[in-house]
Amino acid sequence: MKITLRKVESVPIGHFRPVRLVPSRSAVSVSGLADVYTVCQQYNFNYIEINDRIFRGDYKRRVILIRDSINYISVPPVPPSNSDSFTEYAEQLCSCLISTEYLHFTHFKYLRTSLLAESIKKILNVFLRKDLIHCEVCWDIDENFFDEMSKLLKLSLIENNKPEFFASYDEEGFEWNGDYHRRESGVGFPYRQHNPPPQLINNPQVQPENDESRDYRLLRRVEMVTRRDDPLPNIGSVAAGNAGEFYALQIFIRRGFVAGKAPEGTSRYDLLVMSGDACTFKPVQVKTITDGRHWILGRTHEEAIDNLIFCFVKFTRIDDLPKLYLIPASVVSHVITMGHQIYMTLPNRQGGIRRGSSLRTLESDFSVLVNNFNSPEEYLNEDQMIFIRTHSWGWLDDYENNFDLFTA
């Protein structure tokens, strides 16, 4: 984990400057209910959903992770007199960062009287001791205490036997170029090649307001408060499965493939797909979910079938196009096998050994397996931890509409 200090203007709650973060690999950490609305407005989060989640959970006793393209992390507000809680919540926060590459840490952007040195030191000690979490942290700090914070961070780096480096910048003058995250990186994080380079710069949308931009901002605020998802009607699994097969079939045909349904009763695949030039022919097994996070498979799917392609269909809102992911059976076999091994390695809620099952799941985000563990590295080996990081939210992006599998 590396920390970059951002000197921000000393103004009360309500003033908030976002940073440009990479979708699927980033998070914003906020103190409880302090400025939820302002953060949601600047990052275009769904304010109603986040506010409901915070109130619905016991937000005064635990860190809450709300997953989105950029994750929202709500940390309970802690009075300085209860500084021991800072360590507990920092541990919980780290458990949310297993799959995160970039964190906007907003908690100290406005300080009234003094730097909370003791509390900050406890947070830094937790962050710097988490060797298996490779995350770039943009730490907002009140301009009045920036120098004190810089000295405190240097001291913490020395005490924790870390390389004595950190970055700092004034809000108006810093640009995070594509090489920044590799600078003095030590053990490199397996960054995904398709991600654009991170840019921690002022949000280009934040410009002096004219009448038109102010009207748009007010309209956006009304939309955020009033918008409601139009979910799918509750249909049975058989109906959903049939819908997924027919949806995938018509997509293949519209893309120029020769495709048809397999004979009824065929257990290993559902569709037969051939390229338009007849050079490739592959069977396809379709798995469908309706607004869920994972697909259910079985133990038999751990054995990869040559030439088989899995088509994972995800239906979401009724007005949205379904998501379609095309993955070779060999990849599916590896992923569900490793995911099940991790699940069985971790203890259950009572701390005991888990009982096995013939079911396997292909998760949209395998980091959910370790959400309830402050230090999953105590149970998992390095390969398993790397698997969690590289198969967290966004790992399926490489396989979305991956029709190249049928032309190779």
LINNORFEN-V887652 format. One line per field, one symbol per residue. ss: DSSP state (~ for helix, > for strand, _ for the rest). Layout:
ss = ???
//
This chain:
ss = _>>>>>>>__________>>_____>>>>>>____~~~~~~~~___~~~~~~~~~~_______>>>___>>>>>>____~~~_~~~~~~~~~~~~______>>>>>>>________~~~~~~~~~~~~~______>>>>>>>~~~~~~~~~~~~~~~~~_______>>>>_________~~~________________>>>>________~~~~~~~~~~~~~~~~__________~~~~~~~~~~~~~~~~~~___>>>>_________>>>>______>>>>>>>>>>___>>>>>~~~~______>>>>>>>_______>>>>>>~~~~~~~~~~~~~~~~~_____________>>>>>__~~~~~_____~~~___~~~~~~~~~____~~~~~>__~~~~__
//
